[in-house]
Amino acid sequence: MNINKFLCKTLFVFLFLSQINFSALANSETASTKAEDPVSFVKAADKAIPAVVHISTSFTRKNAYYDDFFAPFRDFFNFQPYSHQYPISVSGSGVIIKEDGYIITNNHVISDAEKITVTLNDKREYEAKVIGLDPSTDLALIKIEENNLPFLSFGNSDNVKIGEWVLAVGNPFNLTNTVTAGIISAKARNINILGQGSAIESFLQTDAALNQGNSGGALVNTAGELIGINAAIASNTGSYSGYSFAIPSNIASKVANDLINYGIVQRAYIGAQLSDITASNAKQYGLSSLNGVYVQSVESGCAADQAGISSGDVILSFDGTEINSKSRLIELIAEKSPGDKVLIKVDQKGKIITKTLELLNSRDESKLIKKEDFKATTFLGATFKNTEQKILNKLNLKYGVQIESISNGPLKNAGIQEGFIITKIDKTDIKTIQDIEHTLSGKKGGVLIEGYYPNGMRAYYGFGL
């Protein structure tokens, strides 16, 4: 009897536990099905791959000739400066953004190119022409003569979220279109690769693998929208090591449309020197909050000045977007054009004020600039200043214009460094910044620059426009 009771109880417990296990297993399978519902990259890849092209460029680079013992004799006999020419080939990627052949890529992929060859995903090859360059953003627009091409539509990079899945499509190591996946790791990154001055850096950071040849390729979201143009990697070896960077699509779209419609980029300015607010400098500035971007100084007559913004103010929001970094504010300004009006929220000594800011061009005007009026020096990727008299006296020079800062562009690619004093361009004396403008205005082809470094070293450089 006791044995029968024991068996009955044992059977009951077994059946009860079995029901729990089956129920748990069913719930587990349901949860597993939900958790394993994958993000599909197939549709995005199908859209992106046909619209990403391989770009191959070729140009001739000249080594600079530096003065030596024989230099006076060369000058006396009017010998041409010695330079060694050697061919250079560069490859990268590009993205078709219009069905009639407009392709966006990086400026550093095609700058100085004498010939640009575009290979489509279906292996067709075309020679491309340059529509425009923008060294400030490291973007360029080229075009091939063809119609009905597959293309990518721009997405809104302002809506991109950290943690969002993305695909990078390009041609690393001269391989045909390669797709890698990652997530958005950060936004509004400034990594100081374009130099100072007018450079605009506010990158999307991702962990999608990029390598040499990916430059100019597409960064797309899972809907297949173009949200960035791949531009750089963070690496000590030159190969992918975990972080890569893309130019936001809202900037790329603005640059591309301006180059198509106007031939130049219609850049907006506020005319203020800005800085990030940190825990250390907040005390220095006398701020009680770490929010916003600090205004260090304001140029007289500029957009900020006209809006009543002054040194010591803190910009809290721009056009409805809260601001907590200088690079993010620069990005938002770069998406606008001269004449655009935006609302900004400013902290003026503890008082929160909303102001209307009308963005202006580089001449502090609200109108767009015509291509023929655009400064030639802008294309050089450098800022200039009149050389101090004491430096001229030291070098026994009567004139010269000094390079104050330099970013990506023809001068940097030719090997010229900051501080170089330009004395001649194509044998024309350069005494003022306006002389550079006049000499290079409408110039096409090779350019020869002569000058000195502050240490007395004389140098010649050649590059193409």
C-alpha positions as CSV (number, residue, x, y, z in Angstrom):
1,M,0.0,0.0,0.0
2,N,2.8,2.4,0.9
3,I,4.6,1.5,-2.2
4,N,1.5,2.2,-4.4
5,K,1.1,5.6,-2.7
6,F,4.7,6.4,-3.3
7,L,4.5,5.4,-7.0
8,C,1.3,7.5,-7.4
9,K,2.9,10.6,-5.8
10,T,6.1,10.1,-7.9
11,L,4.0,9.9,-11.1
12,F,2.1,13.0,-10.2
13,V,5.3,15.0,-9.5
14,F,6.8,13.8,-12.8
15,L,3.8,14.8,-14.8
16,F,3.6,18.2,-13.1
17,L,7.3,18.9,-13.7
18,S,6.8,17.7,-17.3
19,Q,4.1,20.3,-17.8
20,I,6.3,23.1,-16.5
21,N,9.2,22.1,-18.7
22,F,7.0,21.9,-21.8
23,S,5.5,25.2,-21.0
24,A,8.9,26.8,-20.4
25,L,10.2,25.2,-23.6
26,A,7.3,26.7,-25.5
27,N,7.9,30.1,-24.0
28,S,11.6,29.8,-24.7
29,E,11.0,29.0,-28.3
30,T,8.6,32.0,-28.7
31,A,11.2,34.3,-27.1
32,S,13.9,32.9,-29.2
33,T,11.9,33.4,-32.3
34,K,11.5,37.1,-31.4
35,A,15.1,37.6,-30.4
36,E,16.4,36.0,-33.5
37,D,14.3,38.1,-35.9
38,P,17.3,39.5,-37.9
39,V,17.9,42.9,-39.4
40,S,18.1,42.2,-43.1
41,F,20.8,43.8,-45.1
42,V,19.9,42.1,-48.4
43,K,17.5,44.8,-49.7
44,A,19.9,47.6,-48.7
45,A,22.8,45.9,-50.4
46,D,20.8,45.2,-53.6
47,K,20.1,49.0,-53.8
48,A,23.6,50.2,-53.0
49,I,25.9,47.8,-54.9
50,P,24.8,48.8,-58.5
51,A,25.1,52.6,-57.6
52,V,28.7,52.4,-56.2
53,V,31.5,52.8,-58.7
54,H,35.2,52.2,-58.8
55,I,37.3,55.3,-59.5
56,S,40.8,55.2,-60.8
57,T,42.8,58.4,-61.3
58,S,46.2,59.2,-62.7
59,F,48.3,62.3,-62.5
60,T,52.0,63.3,-62.6
61,R,53.5,64.5,-59.4
62,K,56.6,66.7,-59.3
63,N,59.2,66.6,-56.6
64,A,60.0,70.1,-55.4
65,Y,63.4,71.4,-56.4
66,Y,65.3,73.1,-53.5
67,D,68.1,75.5,-53.8
68,D,71.6,74.3,-53.6
69,F,75.1,75.4,-54.6
70,F,74.2,75.5,-58.3
71,A,71.0,77.5,-57.9
72,P,72.6,80.9,-58.8
73,F,73.9,79.5,-62.0
74,R,70.4,78.1,-62.9
75,D,68.9,81.6,-62.4
76,F,71.7,83.3,-64.3
77,F,71.3,81.0,-67.4
78,N,67.5,81.0,-67.0
79,F,67.3,77.3,-66.6
80,Q,64.0,75.8,-65.6
81,P,63.8,74.6,-62.0
82,Y,64.8,71.0,-61.8
83,S,62.0,68.6,-60.8
84,H,61.5,64.9,-61.1
85,Q,58.2,63.9,-62.6
86,Y,56.7,60.5,-61.8
87,P,53.3,59.0,-62.5
88,I,50.9,58.4,-59.6
89,S,47.8,56.3,-59.7
90,V,45.1,56.5,-57.0
91,S,41.9,54.4,-56.7
92,G,38.8,54.9,-54.6
93,S,35.0,54.7,-54.8
94,G,32.1,56.9,-55.7
95,V,28.3,56.9,-55.5
96,I,26.0,57.6,-58.4
97,I,23.4,60.1,-57.1
98,K,21.6,60.9,-60.3
99,E,20.6,58.6,-63.2
100,D,22.3,60.9,-65.7
101,G,25.8,60.2,-64.4
102,Y,26.5,62.5,-61.5
103,I,28.8,60.8,-59.0
104,I,29.9,62.0,-55.6
105,T,33.2,61.0,-54.1
106,N,36.0,62.4,-51.9
107,N,38.1,65.4,-52.9
108,H,41.3,63.5,-52.0
109,V,40.4,60.7,-54.4
110,I,40.4,62.9,-57.5
111,S,42.2,66.1,-56.7
112,D,45.0,66.8,-59.2
113,A,43.8,64.0,-61.5
114,E,44.7,64.3,-65.1
115,K,42.5,61.4,-66.0
116,I,39.5,59.9,-64.1
117,T,38.2,56.5,-65.1
118,V,34.9,55.2,-63.6
119,T,34.1,51.5,-63.7
120,L,30.5,50.6,-63.0
121,N,29.4,47.5,-61.2
122,D,28.5,45.9,-64.5
123,K,32.1,46.5,-65.7
124,R,31.4,49.3,-68.1
125,E,34.1,52.0,-68.1
126,Y,33.8,55.7,-68.7
127,E,36.1,58.7,-68.5
128,A,34.7,61.3,-66.1
129,K,35.0,65.1,-65.9
130,V,35.2,67.1,-62.8
131,I,32.1,69.2,-62.0
132,G,33.5,70.7,-58.8
133,L,35.7,70.3,-55.7
134,D,35.1,71.2,-52.1
135,P,38.3,70.7,-50.1
136,S,36.6,72.1,-47.0
137,T,34.4,69.0,-46.7
138,D,36.7,66.6,-48.7
139,L,33.9,66.2,-51.3
140,A,33.9,66.3,-55.0
141,L,31.4,65.8,-57.8
142,I,32.3,64.2,-61.2
143,K,30.1,63.2,-64.1
144,I,30.1,60.5,-66.8
145,E,28.0,60.7,-70.0
146,E,25.4,58.1,-69.6
147,N,21.7,57.8,-68.7
148,N,19.3,55.5,-66.9
149,L,22.0,54.6,-64.3
150,P,21.2,53.1,-60.9
151,F,21.5,55.7,-58.2
152,L,21.1,56.1,-54.5
153,S,18.8,58.7,-52.9
154,F,20.1,60.8,-50.0
155,G,18.7,60.0,-46.6
156,N,18.5,62.4,-43.7
157,S,21.7,62.1,-41.7
158,D,20.3,64.3,-38.9
159,N,17.8,61.4,-38.1
160,V,20.6,58.8,-37.8
161,K,20.7,57.2,-34.4
162,I,23.7,55.9,-32.4
163,G,23.4,52.1,-32.5
164,E,21.7,52.0,-35.9
165,W,22.8,49.4,-38.3
166,V,24.6,50.6,-41.4
167,L,26.3,49.1,-44.5
168,A,29.5,50.4,-46.1
169,V,29.9,49.7,-49.8
170,G,33.1,50.4,-51.7
171,N,36.1,49.0,-53.5
172,P,38.8,48.2,-50.9
173,F,42.2,47.1,-52.3
174,N,40.9,47.4,-55.8
175,L,38.4,44.6,-55.2
176,T,35.0,44.9,-56.8
177,N,32.1,46.2,-54.7
178,T,32.5,44.9,-51.2
179,V,29.8,45.2,-48.4
180,T,30.6,45.5,-44.7
181,A,28.2,46.0,-41.8
182,G,28.4,47.9,-38.5
183,I,26.6,50.3,-36.3
184,I,26.7,54.1,-35.9
185,S,29.2,54.5,-33.0
186,A,29.1,58.3,-32.7
187,K,28.0,61.4,-34.4
188,A,29.5,64.9,-35.0
189,R,33.1,63.6,-34.7
190,N,36.0,66.0,-35.4
191,I,39.2,64.1,-36.0
192,N,41.3,67.0,-37.5
193,I,42.2,65.4,-40.8
194,L,41.2,68.3,-43.0
195,G,43.4,70.9,-41.4
196,Q,42.3,74.2,-39.8
197,G,40.8,77.3,-41.4
198,S,37.6,76.6,-43.3
199,A,37.5,72.8,-42.8
200,I,34.1,71.3,-41.9
201,E,34.4,68.1,-39.9
202,S,31.4,66.5,-38.3
203,F,31.7,62.8,-39.2
204,L,29.5,59.9,-38.6
205,Q,31.6,57.3,-36.8
206,T,31.0,53.6,-37.5
207,D,32.6,50.2,-36.9
208,A,31.9,49.0,-40.4
209,A,35.2,47.8,-41.8
210,L,36.8,50.3,-44.3
211,N,40.2,50.0,-46.0
212,Q,42.1,51.7,-48.7
213,G,39.9,52.1,-51.7
214,N,36.7,52.6,-49.7
215,S,37.1,56.4,-49.8
216,G,34.2,58.0,-51.5
217,G,32.0,54.9,-51.2
218,A,28.5,54.7,-49.7
219,L,27.3,54.4,-46.1
220,V,23.7,53.3,-46.2
221,N,21.0,52.5,-43.7
222,T,18.9,49.3,-43.8
223,A,16.4,51.0,-46.1
224,G,19.2,51.5,-48.7
225,E,19.3,55.3,-48.2
226,L,22.6,57.1,-48.6
227,I,23.4,58.6,-45.2
228,G,27.1,59.2,-45.6
229,I,30.2,59.3,-47.9
230,N,33.0,57.2,-46.4
231,A,36.1,59.3,-46.0
232,A,38.6,58.0,-43.4
233,I,39.7,55.4,-41.0
234,A,41.3,55.6,-37.6
235,S,44.4,53.4,-37.8
236,N,48.1,53.4,-37.0
237,T,48.8,50.9,-39.8
238,G,46.7,52.4,-42.7
239,S,44.3,49.4,-42.5
240,Y,41.0,49.0,-40.7
241,S,41.4,48.7,-36.9
242,G,37.9,49.4,-35.6
243,Y,36.8,52.9,-36.4
244,S,35.9,54.6,-39.7
245,F,34.3,57.9,-40.5
246,A,31.8,59.2,-43.1
247,I,30.7,62.6,-44.2
248,P,27.0,63.1,-43.3
249,S,24.6,62.9,-46.2
250,N,23.0,66.2,-45.4
251,I,26.3,68.0,-46.0
252,A,27.1,65.8,-49.1
253,S,23.6,66.5,-50.6
254,K,24.1,70.3,-50.0
255,V,27.5,70.3,-51.7
256,A,26.4,68.2,-54.6
257,N,23.3,70.2,-55.3
258,D,25.3,73.5,-55.1
259,L,28.0,72.2,-57.5
260,I,25.3,71.1,-60.0
261,N,23.2,74.3,-59.7
262,Y,25.8,77.0,-59.2
263,G,29.2,75.5,-60.0
264,I,30.4,76.4,-56.5
265,V,29.4,75.6,-52.9
266,Q,27.2,78.4,-51.5
267,R,28.6,78.3,-48.0
268,A,26.9,80.0,-45.0
269,Y,28.8,81.6,-42.2
270,I,27.9,83.2,-38.8
271,G,31.3,84.9,-38.3
272,A,32.0,83.7,-34.8
273,Q,34.9,81.9,-33.2
274,L,33.4,79.0,-31.2
275,S,34.7,76.5,-28.7
276,D,33.4,73.4,-26.9
277,I,32.5,73.7,-23.2
278,T,34.3,71.3,-20.9
279,A,34.4,70.9,-17.2
280,S,37.7,72.7,-17.1
281,N,37.0,75.7,-19.3
282,A,33.5,76.2,-17.9
283,K,35.1,77.6,-14.8
284,Q,37.4,79.7,-16.9
285,Y,34.5,81.2,-18.8
286,G,32.4,81.6,-15.6
287,L,29.7,79.2,-16.8
288,S,27.3,77.2,-14.5
289,S,26.3,74.7,-17.2
290,L,28.2,72.5,-19.6
291,N,25.4,72.7,-22.3
292,G,25.9,74.6,-25.5
293,V,28.8,76.1,-27.5
294,Y,30.8,79.0,-26.2
295,V,31.2,82.1,-28.4
296,Q,34.8,83.3,-28.0
297,S,34.7,86.3,-30.4
298,V,32.5,87.8,-33.1
299,E,33.6,89.6,-36.2
300,S,32.2,93.0,-36.8
301,G,29.3,93.1,-39.3
302,C,29.0,89.3,-39.6
303,A,25.8,87.3,-39.2
304,A,26.2,86.7,-35.5
305,D,27.0,90.4,-34.9
306,Q,23.9,91.5,-36.8
307,A,21.8,89.1,-34.7
308,G,23.1,90.6,-31.4
309,I,25.4,87.7,-30.4
310,S,28.5,88.7,-28.6
311,S,31.6,87.3,-27.0
312,G,30.8,85.3,-23.9
313,D,27.4,84.1,-25.1
314,V,26.5,80.4,-25.2
315,I,24.5,79.0,-28.2
316,L,22.1,76.4,-26.9
317,S,20.2,75.5,-30.0
318,F,20.2,76.1,-33.7
319,D,17.1,75.8,-35.9
320,G,15.4,73.7,-33.3
321,T,18.3,71.3,-32.6
322,E,20.0,71.3,-29.3
323,I,23.7,72.0,-29.5
324,N,26.4,70.5,-27.3
325,S,29.5,70.5,-29.6
326,K,31.2,72.9,-31.9
327,S,31.4,70.3,-34.7
328,R,27.6,69.7,-34.5
329,L,26.9,73.4,-34.9
330,I,29.3,73.7,-37.8
331,E,27.6,70.7,-39.4
332,L,24.2,72.3,-39.1
333,I,25.5,75.6,-40.5
334,A,27.1,73.7,-43.5
335,E,23.6,72.4,-44.4
336,K,22.3,75.9,-44.9
337,S,22.8,78.6,-47.5
338,P,23.4,82.4,-47.4
339,G,20.1,84.1,-46.8
340,D,18.6,81.4,-44.8
341,K,17.0,82.5,-41.5
342,V,17.1,80.3,-38.4
343,L,16.0,80.6,-34.8
344,I,18.8,80.2,-32.3
345,K,18.6,80.0,-28.5
346,V,21.3,81.9,-26.7
347,D,22.4,82.1,-23.0
348,Q,23.5,85.7,-22.5
349,K,24.9,86.0,-19.0
350,G,22.2,83.7,-17.5
351,K,19.4,85.1,-19.6
352,I,17.9,82.7,-22.2
353,I,17.0,84.6,-25.4
354,T,15.7,83.4,-28.8
355,K,17.1,85.3,-31.7
356,T,16.6,85.2,-35.5
357,L,19.9,84.6,-37.3
358,E,20.2,85.4,-41.0
359,L,23.2,83.4,-42.4
360,L,25.6,85.3,-44.7
361,N,28.2,84.4,-47.2
362,S,32.0,85.0,-46.8
363,R,31.5,88.6,-47.8
364,D,28.9,89.2,-45.1
365,E,26.1,89.3,-47.7
366,S,22.9,87.4,-47.7
367,K,23.0,86.7,-51.5
368,L,24.4,83.8,-53.3
369,I,27.9,84.2,-55.0
370,K,28.3,83.8,-58.7
371,K,30.8,81.3,-59.8
372,E,32.8,83.9,-61.7
373,D,33.1,86.0,-58.5
374,F,34.3,83.1,-56.4
375,K,37.7,83.4,-55.0
376,A,40.4,81.3,-56.7
377,T,42.2,81.0,-53.4
378,T,39.4,79.0,-51.9
379,F,40.1,76.1,-54.3
380,L,43.7,76.0,-53.0
381,G,42.6,74.8,-49.6
382,A,44.7,77.5,-47.7
383,T,44.4,80.8,-46.0
384,F,46.9,83.6,-46.7
385,K,48.3,86.6,-44.9
386,N,50.7,89.4,-45.8
387,T,54.2,88.5,-44.7
388,E,55.5,90.4,-41.7
389,Q,58.2,93.0,-42.6
390,K,60.7,91.5,-40.1
391,I,60.5,88.2,-41.9
392,L,60.9,89.8,-45.3
393,N,64.0,91.7,-44.0
394,K,65.5,88.5,-42.6
395,L,65.2,86.8,-45.9
396,N,66.2,89.9,-47.9
397,L,62.9,89.9,-49.7
398,K,60.9,92.9,-50.9
399,Y,57.5,91.1,-51.0
400,G,55.7,87.8,-50.6
401,V,52.4,86.3,-49.3
402,Q,52.6,83.7,-46.6
403,I,50.4,80.6,-46.2
404,E,48.8,81.0,-42.8
405,S,47.0,77.6,-42.7
406,I,46.6,74.7,-45.2
407,S,44.0,71.9,-45.6
408,N,43.3,69.4,-48.3
409,G,43.8,70.9,-51.8
410,P,46.3,71.5,-54.6
411,L,48.9,73.2,-52.4
412,K,48.9,70.5,-49.7
413,N,49.0,67.8,-52.4
414,A,52.0,69.4,-54.0
415,G,53.9,69.2,-50.7
416,I,53.7,72.9,-49.6
417,Q,53.6,73.4,-45.9
418,E,52.3,76.1,-43.6
419,G,54.5,79.2,-43.4
420,F,55.7,79.0,-47.0
421,I,56.1,82.5,-48.5
422,I,54.9,82.7,-52.1
423,T,57.0,85.2,-54.1
424,K,56.0,84.2,-57.7
425,I,53.3,82.2,-59.5
426,D,54.1,81.4,-63.1
427,K,56.9,83.9,-62.9
428,T,54.5,86.7,-61.9
429,D,55.4,88.6,-58.7
430,I,53.1,88.0,-55.8
431,K,53.0,91.0,-53.5
432,T,49.4,90.8,-52.2
433,I,46.7,88.2,-51.7
434,Q,44.9,89.9,-54.6
435,D,47.8,89.0,-56.8
436,I,47.2,85.3,-56.2
437,E,43.6,85.8,-57.2
438,H,44.4,87.7,-60.4
439,T,47.1,85.2,-61.4
440,L,45.0,82.1,-60.9
441,S,41.6,83.5,-62.0
442,G,40.4,81.3,-64.9
443,K,43.7,79.4,-64.8
444,K,43.7,75.8,-66.2
445,G,46.6,73.4,-66.4
446,G,50.0,73.5,-64.7
447,V,51.0,76.1,-62.1
448,L,54.5,76.8,-60.9
449,I,54.9,78.4,-57.4
450,E,58.2,79.8,-56.1
451,G,59.1,81.0,-52.7
452,Y,60.8,80.6,-49.4
453,Y,60.3,79.1,-46.0
454,P,61.0,81.2,-42.9
455,N,64.2,79.3,-42.3
456,G,65.6,80.6,-45.6
457,M,65.1,77.5,-47.7
458,R,64.0,78.3,-51.2
459,A,61.6,75.9,-53.0
460,Y,59.6,75.4,-56.2
461,Y,56.4,73.5,-56.5
462,G,54.2,72.5,-59.4
463,F,50.6,71.4,-59.5
464,G,47.6,71.4,-61.8
465,L,44.3,73.3,-61.7
